[in-house]
Amino acid sequence: MSALTVGEQGPTITALAQLLADFPHLPAAHIEIGRILTRDGYALGVGIMLHHATGGTLADFEAWRQSLAIAPEAVGMRPAAADQVIEAHGRYAGVAVHVRCFTRLAVPLAVAA
């Protein structure tokens, strides 16, 4: 995978600017642009991450999901250490979008002895 130029990231920067204009009320999140994880591998897009350690909640995730018109059926869940990751993939302004929320597991995973 070769390195991108800033020019090649143009569509993701434009999508992010459009996101800010369309949804200034959404909760703050860690946002990345460039190559992001999608259901099919990697693509140019916008990654949005919410984390319980920085105040991110499932309600914040849901606000992002609804605003980006990502179907509830596109939401998945997986364990990650002591956290649970709720994530959804979609498209916005012509680019891939990956929204993730790291929440505490209700019951910690068993640690192998």
Stockholm file with secondary structure:
# STOCKHOLM 1.0

chainA/1-113         MSALTVGEQGPTITALAQLLADFPHLPAAHIEIGRILTRDGYALGVGIMLHHATGGTLADFEAWRQSLAIAPEAVGMRPAAADQVIEAHGRYAGVAVHVRCFTRLAVPLAVAA
#=GR chainA/1-113 SS CCCCCTTTTHHHHHHHHHHHHHCTTSCCCEEEEEEEEETTEEEEEEEEEEEGGGTCCHHHHHHHHHHTTCCGGGEEEEEETTEEEEEEEEEETTEEEEEEEEEECSSCCCCCC
#=GC SS_cons         CCCCCTTTTHHHHHHHHHHHHHCTTSCCCEEEEEEEEETTEEEEEEEEEEEGGGTCCHHHHHHHHHHTTCCGGGEEEEEETTEEEEEEEEEETTEEEEEEEEEECSSCCCCCC
//
